[in-house]
């Protein structure tokens, strides 16, 4: 199982940041909460700080744990670990995504969200369970 971290970043209007996977990548065309693979010796929180800097040129603070989703893709199983966070610097410059958007939570049902990210949206919408296996 591969650990992947995800950031739930909200703007002043209450919208969250999502990004569309780049063509040629796994899950190309799917939208996701930004983040990435947790490297050896790294905590999920440290991974978020590194990944958001590398992939979006953003400096963030990691805050509260949101939940985790375990999802079995054809290529393997991931554990997606999500935290709320706050942007503290930088301007978005994409390296691993085709586009980004700020959306209210209720609008996320209208985008093609990556399957592992859907339980995280449910946690945010309902305050429900903190773990889910698909």
Secondary structure, 3 states (H helix, E strand, C coil): CEEEEEEEEECCCCCEEEEEECCCCCCCCCEECCEEECCCCCCHHHHHHHHHHHHHCEEEEEEEEEEEEEEEECCEEEEEEEEEEEEEEECCCCCCEEEEEEECHHHHHHCCECHHHHHHHHHHHHCCCCEEEC
